[in-house]
């Protein structure tokens, strides 16, 4: 156990594949939160577009809706990337969580030999319905950019998983090195950001909206959506609209509800 952890830390100091993708990538042996550290740097002007932080030991990570994010040291990666394209609007930046999730879904799919990997709206990645990665994006004060944070379960054993619906790359038969897994994600992320920018930061024109719809495993599923105000929607996820919102056909009235933010559960028996 200690030997594996030491090997991961040693490798993290030398990430040639990943730094070839993002030269501004910095490894931190231990940090409370890569998102919070990079957010502070960006807010103070000490980070530039595509600056990134990575660690295999995040001690105060957070998930969506303020949840605590815990992981055994040395068995996951946590990476945060500052995305700040020139002339980007808040509307354009709102696509970054989905772009990050799409990038991770594609990276994981390549690592587990094309098994059923999907994006669960808005930004979890699942392998055959089991969560292997979660993302948390945060707007930089002043709207100058977004911190796209991602966690990926690498070598977590079954008895160490945080929930009964979680998994890891190791449990799915994949054992990439830290550098291989990280570089796969960063490559997909940079390619998608470049595609988005080339399309004028327009999700429809760039093809990003269609790509998200094609790979979103929530579309077509029966869902329960917990809304920020405490109310719930039960229904069927019909699509992701051109603003990145989940469109749910409400069971109670048959109306299409466009959800900008919410906690989605895929329902099996309802």
Secondary structure, DSSP 8 states (H G I E B T S, - for coil): -HHHHHHHHHHHT--HHHHHH-TTEEE-SSBS-HHHHHHHHHHTT---TT-EEEES-BSSEE-GGG-EE---TTSEEEEEEEE--TT--HHHHTTHHHHHHHHHHHHHHHHTTT-SEEEETTTEEEETTEEEEEEEEEE-TTSS-EEEEEEEE-S--GGG-SSTTB--TTTTT----HHHHHHHHHHHHHHHHHHHHHTTT-HHHHTHHHHHHHHBTTTTSEEEEEETTS-EEEEEEEEE-TTS-EEEEETTT--EEEESSEEEEE-S--
